[in-house]
């Protein structure tokens, strides 16, 4: 290894730089696609059934609320 680096230092450094840039690009695109898919799932939400909105008049009358005492 020392012989190769001493004979062709530019080639070794350029090769290492290209390798690290390739690794960096792979991680970058992996991270972007992961974030986009996660954001898509968060925005889409779920198709849960909505609860029925209503008011129970008989139940409210049964509470027998008189208001604040004086």
N, C-alpha and C positions, 0 to 999 in steps of 0.2 A: 504494500500500500504506500509506503514512504517513497518507493521508486516512482510509482505512477504520479504521485502528487508533486514530486520534485521535477519530473520530466514535463508534465502537462498540468500545471496548477490552474490555468484558466479553464481548461476543459472540465476538470473536476469541480471547480467552483460553479461554473455555468450549469453543469449537470445537477449538482445539488440544489442550486437556486430553482431550476426548472422543476425538479421533483417536489420541493417544498411549495412552490406556487401551484402545482397540480393538486397537492394535498389540501392546500388552503382553498382552492376553487371547489373541490369536492365537498369540503365541510361547509362552505358558504352556500352552495346550492342545496345541500341537504338541510341546512338550517332554515333557509328561506321556504323550501317546500313544506317543511314541518310546521313552521309558523303559519303559512297560508292555509294549510289544511285544518289546523287547530282553530284559526280564526273563522274559517268557513263553518266548522261545527258549532262554534259559539254563536255565530250570527244566525244560523239556521234554526237553532233551538229544537225543541221537541214538539211533537203533535199531541200534547197531553189534552185530555178533555177538560173543558172549562167547567168550573163549579157553577151551579145554578145560583143566580142572585135573587134573593127574596127576603122578606121580613116576616117573622113569626109574630103576628099580632096577639094571638092567644097566649103565647109564651111571655110576651112583654107585659101583658095585663096581669099575668100571674106573678110577676115580680113584686107588685104592690109597692112601687116606689112613691113616696110621699114628698120627696124633695128635702132640702136641708131643714133641720129642726132649728127652731128659734129659741 
